Amino acid sequence: MKFREDLEGQGFKFNPSDPCVANRMIKSTQHTVVFYVYHLKSSRKDPKVNDDFAKFLEETYGKHGRIKRSKVHEYLVMKLDF
């Protein structure tokens, strides 16, 4: 519930069909966060938005808010290759 409140405080709206998906609009473009337990994926075309979101996570959650960036991610049972 705290994580949800923190994201809503950043302007995110939660998907009514999937409570693990939240979106917000920044300059008419969508920023999406998908999460499950301790995995989180932030998607936005503008890398500065992801940088700012990563900073928010680390400031809010300390070492638990640190993110890893790479072209290939393993998320749950999927391998995402960008």
BALOBA-1460 file (C-alpha; in Angstrom, 3 decimals):
// residues 82
<rec num="1" residu="m" x="0.000" y="0.000" z="0.000"/>
<rec num="2" residu="k" x="2.885" y="2.384" z="0.742"/>
<rec num="3" residu="f" x="4.413" y="1.767" z="-2.693"/>
<rec num="4" residu="r" x="1.051" y="2.436" z="-4.324"/>
<rec num="5" residu="e" x="0.638" y="5.669" z="-2.344"/>
<rec num="6" residu="d" x="4.175" y="6.754" z="-3.269"/>
<rec num="7" residu="l" x="3.545" y="6.134" z="-6.977"/>
<rec num="8" residu="e" x="0.204" y="7.921" z="-6.851"/>
<rec num="9" residu="g" x="2.034" y="10.824" z="-5.221"/>
<rec num="10" residu="q" x="4.253" y="10.909" z="-8.328"/>
<rec num="11" residu="g" x="1.185" y="11.175" z="-10.581"/>
<rec num="12" residu="f" x="0.731" y="7.517" z="-11.514"/>
<rec num="13" residu="k" x="-2.739" y="6.052" z="-12.056"/>
<rec num="14" residu="f" x="-3.174" y="2.336" z="-11.457"/>
<rec num="15" residu="n" x="-4.710" y="0.056" z="-14.045"/>
<rec num="16" residu="p" x="-8.120" y="-1.076" z="-12.730"/>
<rec num="17" residu="s" x="-7.699" y="-4.500" z="-14.382"/>
<rec num="18" residu="d" x="-4.129" y="-5.103" z="-13.186"/>
<rec num="19" residu="p" x="-3.047" y="-3.482" z="-9.905"/>
<rec num="20" residu="c" x="0.623" y="-4.161" z="-10.728"/>
<rec num="21" residu="v" x="0.607" y="-1.714" z="-13.653"/>
<rec num="22" residu="a" x="0.655" y="2.059" z="-13.258"/>
<rec num="23" residu="n" x="0.904" y="4.829" z="-15.852"/>
<rec num="24" residu="r" x="1.387" y="8.566" z="-15.866"/>
<rec num="25" residu="m" x="1.576" y="11.083" z="-18.667"/>
<rec num="26" residu="i" x="4.618" y="13.346" z="-19.053"/>
<rec num="27" residu="k" x="4.550" y="15.844" z="-21.914"/>
<rec num="28" residu="s" x="1.799" y="13.856" z="-23.665"/>
<rec num="29" residu="t" x="3.826" y="10.613" z="-23.528"/>
<rec num="30" residu="q" x="3.154" y="7.647" z="-21.267"/>
<rec num="31" residu="h" x="5.502" y="6.441" z="-18.511"/>
<rec num="32" residu="t" x="4.657" y="2.887" z="-17.416"/>
<rec num="33" residu="v" x="5.710" y="0.987" z="-14.312"/>
<rec num="34" residu="v" x="5.079" y="-2.756" z="-14.042"/>
<rec num="35" residu="f" x="5.944" y="-4.559" z="-10.829"/>
<rec num="36" residu="y" x="5.579" y="-7.864" z="-9.056"/>
<rec num="37" residu="v" x="6.905" y="-8.599" z="-5.566"/>
<rec num="38" residu="y" x="10.451" y="-7.151" z="-5.749"/>
<rec num="39" residu="h" x="10.754" y="-6.827" z="-9.543"/>
<rec num="40" residu="l" x="9.998" y="-3.518" z="-11.234"/>
<rec num="41" residu="k" x="10.206" y="-2.352" z="-14.839"/>
<rec num="42" residu="s" x="10.023" y="1.319" z="-15.759"/>
<rec num="43" residu="s" x="9.396" y="2.160" z="-19.411"/>
<rec num="44" residu="r" x="9.674" y="5.563" z="-21.029"/>
<rec num="45" residu="k" x="11.199" y="6.623" z="-24.323"/>
<rec num="46" residu="d" x="12.950" y="9.638" z="-22.744"/>
<rec num="47" residu="p" x="15.841" y="8.277" z="-20.624"/>
<rec num="48" residu="k" x="15.773" y="11.374" z="-18.361"/>
<rec num="49" residu="v" x="12.331" y="10.340" z="-17.089"/>
<rec num="50" residu="n" x="13.716" y="6.913" z="-16.165"/>
<rec num="51" residu="d" x="16.749" y="8.614" z="-14.539"/>
<rec num="52" residu="d" x="14.461" y="10.837" z="-12.458"/>
<rec num="53" residu="f" x="12.281" y="7.874" z="-11.504"/>
<rec num="54" residu="a" x="15.365" y="5.851" z="-10.489"/>
<rec num="55" residu="k" x="16.498" y="8.772" z="-8.309"/>
<rec num="56" residu="f" x="13.035" y="8.922" z="-6.691"/>
<rec num="57" residu="l" x="13.160" y="5.175" z="-5.946"/>
<rec num="58" residu="e" x="16.622" y="5.328" z="-4.396"/>
<rec num="59" residu="e" x="15.790" y="8.410" z="-2.319"/>
<rec num="60" residu="t" x="12.540" y="6.846" z="-1.108"/>
<rec num="61" residu="y" x="13.640" y="3.229" z="-0.577"/>
<rec num="62" residu="g" x="17.426" y="3.424" z="-0.154"/>
<rec num="63" residu="k" x="19.322" y="0.317" z="-1.238"/>
<rec num="64" residu="h" x="16.004" y="-1.411" z="-2.034"/>
<rec num="65" residu="g" x="15.284" y="1.270" z="-4.629"/>
<rec num="66" residu="r" x="18.445" y="0.806" z="-6.681"/>
<rec num="67" residu="i" x="17.885" y="-0.268" z="-10.240"/>
<rec num="68" residu="k" x="19.926" y="-2.147" z="-12.798"/>
<rec num="69" residu="r" x="20.072" y="-0.997" z="-16.392"/>
<rec num="70" residu="s" x="20.939" y="-3.189" z="-19.307"/>
<rec num="71" residu="k" x="19.636" y="-4.224" z="-22.701"/>
<rec num="72" residu="v" x="18.681" y="-7.706" z="-21.447"/>
<rec num="73" residu="h" x="16.591" y="-8.309" z="-18.338"/>
<rec num="74" residu="e" x="15.184" y="-11.405" z="-16.747"/>
<rec num="75" residu="y" x="11.796" y="-10.584" z="-15.297"/>
<rec num="76" residu="l" x="9.837" y="-13.390" z="-13.654"/>
<rec num="77" residu="v" x="10.054" y="-16.192" z="-16.243"/>
<rec num="78" residu="m" x="10.654" y="-13.870" z="-19.221"/>
<rec num="79" residu="k" x="13.847" y="-12.732" z="-20.870"/>
<rec num="80" residu="l" x="13.435" y="-9.198" z="-22.221"/>
<rec num="81" residu="d" x="16.009" y="-8.270" z="-24.851"/>
<rec num="82" residu="f" x="15.853" y="-4.646" z="-25.953"/>
